[in-house]
Amino acid sequence: MLQAAANGGAGGLVTKTISVQPAEVPRPCMAEIRGGFLNTELWSELPKEQWIEKEYKLARATGLPVIVGLGYTAAQIRELAPLVKPFADALELSTHYVGNNITPIIDALCAAKEAVDVPVFMKLSPHPNIQEIALALEDAGADALVMINSFGPCLGIDLETGLPLMGSKDGFGWLSGAAIKPLALRCVYDAARAVRIPIIGVGGVSNGRDAAEMMMAGASAVQVCTEAILRGPTVYARIAGELNKFLDDHGYASVDEIRGLTVRLMRQRGAPHSAGPPEVNVERCALCGTCEKSCPYGAIHTNKEAGILEIDEEKCFHCGLCVTRCKLRAMTMEL
Ligand SMILES: Cc1cc2nc3c(=O)[nH]c(=O)nc-3n(C[C@H](O)[C@H](O)[C@H](O)COP(=O)(O)O)c2cc1C
């Protein structure tokens, strides 16, 4: 799969998290759900010996940077890091089963920093205190943050059997894919406002526009997992191409121009905001009625006979919903 990802246009490889013992993965352990994906994969079910003897070598043979995923406690990292050192351009430590307490997370980082001289990235779950953890990790010497891991625990039910979709003890799983993108963006943005080390954004990136959004929130690079599971390893080249096109279409010379853009703009803006009324681009508007149907204020009327969209300025609350619902981007509002 790592080689397929390389052939599919990935710019770097993050290997599956391994730990001291192989994971005993309950099954079923993956399910597509509406808007997202559930998994209860834990870490790699393969023994560390297989990774060291075979898998990392195959990853290195691609010629791409190899980021080796490890978990979880300081003692486990102390044992694993020297073993994977010959194969790693960087380590990525997962905090997924470590909890929200900062001390064991820092201890794991320190254990890795002592064992290797390559950069150590810290992969954060959507911890409630993520800004505090991010700052503490930067102070303790983390070279980059990767955020976020899947969100949960969550539950999905198979309506035919009444049983949970996941085979874990409680039937719970971890949510990923499009559903968690806003959460990932918020975490990246929160961390970017607090730290100076690079942030790698992950969570629901399915296309180039999502990648651009992550970068505007403050990410220097993005990772993609669920989209590749669902649509195959060629997604990497597609997403990179779409990101390039987005940059070209908007007159940006490189990702440097969008990285952290939202953080900078929001610093300038300060106080809560008020927006202008929606404006309609008549050439783009197809009078499809989508905006009228969902206007909570009854302020929009699709006048098909006159061929225009009428907006009642008395009723319009400038809520912005119509602008986001219009797939033809025929509506804008002054921000
Ligand atoms: C099936 C599956 C297995 C995963 N295994 C790991 C893992 O071993 N280590 C890890 O840090 N994250 C793991 N993740 C989390 C992803 O790396 C990623 O952080 C998360 O799914 C959000 O990104 P996405 O929406 O692009 O999938 C896994 C996700 C899925 C769906």
The ligand as a MOL file (V3000), in Angstrom:
LIG
                    3D

  0  0  0     0  0            999 V3000
M  V30 BEGIN CTAB
M  V30 COUNTS 31 33 0 0 0
M  V30 BEGIN ATOM
M  V30 1 C -8.6580 2.8240 9.0870 0
M  V30 2 C -7.8620 3.8880 9.7720 0
M  V30 3 C -6.7180 3.5570 10.4580 0
M  V30 4 C -5.9660 4.5420 11.1190 0
M  V30 5 N -4.8340 4.1770 11.7840 0
M  V30 6 C -4.0730 5.1330 12.3770 0
M  V30 7 C -2.8520 4.8080 13.0090 0
M  V30 8 O -2.4250 3.6590 13.0520 0
M  V30 9 N -2.1530 5.8000 13.5860 0
M  V30 10 C -2.5600 7.1090 13.5730 0
M  V30 11 O -1.8800 7.9840 14.1050 0
M  V30 12 N -3.7200 7.4530 12.9550 0
M  V30 13 C -4.4550 6.4910 12.3530 0
M  V30 14 N -5.6190 6.8430 11.7220 0
M  V30 15 C -6.0400 8.2530 11.7130 0
M  V30 16 C -5.6110 8.9610 10.4270 0
M  V30 17 O -4.2160 8.9400 10.2850 0
M  V30 18 C -6.1140 10.4080 10.4080 0
M  V30 19 O -5.5060 11.1210 11.4530 0
M  V30 20 C -7.6140 10.5300 10.5630 0
M  V30 21 O -8.2680 9.4310 9.9630 0
M  V30 22 C -8.1330 11.8080 9.9620 0
M  V30 23 O -7.7390 11.9400 8.6040 0
M  V30 24 P -8.6390 11.4700 7.3480 0
M  V30 25 O -9.9880 12.1170 7.5150 0
M  V30 26 O -7.8770 11.9230 6.1370 0
M  V30 27 O -8.7310 10.0020 7.4580 0
M  V30 28 C -6.3860 5.8870 11.0770 0
M  V30 29 C -7.5430 6.2140 10.3680 0
M  V30 30 C -8.2850 5.2480 9.7200 0
M  V30 31 C -9.5210 5.6320 8.9790 0
M  V30 END ATOM
M  V30 BEGIN BOND
M  V30 1 1 1 2
M  V30 2 1 2 3
M  V30 3 2 2 30
M  V30 4 2 3 4
M  V30 5 1 4 5
M  V30 6 1 4 28
M  V30 7 2 5 6
M  V30 8 1 6 7
M  V30 9 1 6 13
M  V30 10 2 7 8
M  V30 11 1 7 9
M  V30 12 1 9 10
M  V30 13 2 10 11
M  V30 14 1 10 12
M  V30 15 2 12 13
M  V30 16 1 13 14
M  V30 17 1 14 15
M  V30 18 1 14 28
M  V30 19 1 15 16
M  V30 20 1 16 17
M  V30 21 1 16 18
M  V30 22 1 18 19
M  V30 23 1 18 20
M  V30 24 1 20 21
M  V30 25 1 20 22
M  V30 26 1 22 23
M  V30 27 1 23 24
M  V30 28 2 24 25
M  V30 29 1 24 26
M  V30 30 1 24 27
M  V30 31 2 28 29
M  V30 32 1 29 30
M  V30 33 1 30 31
M  V30 END BOND
M  V30 END CTAB
M  END
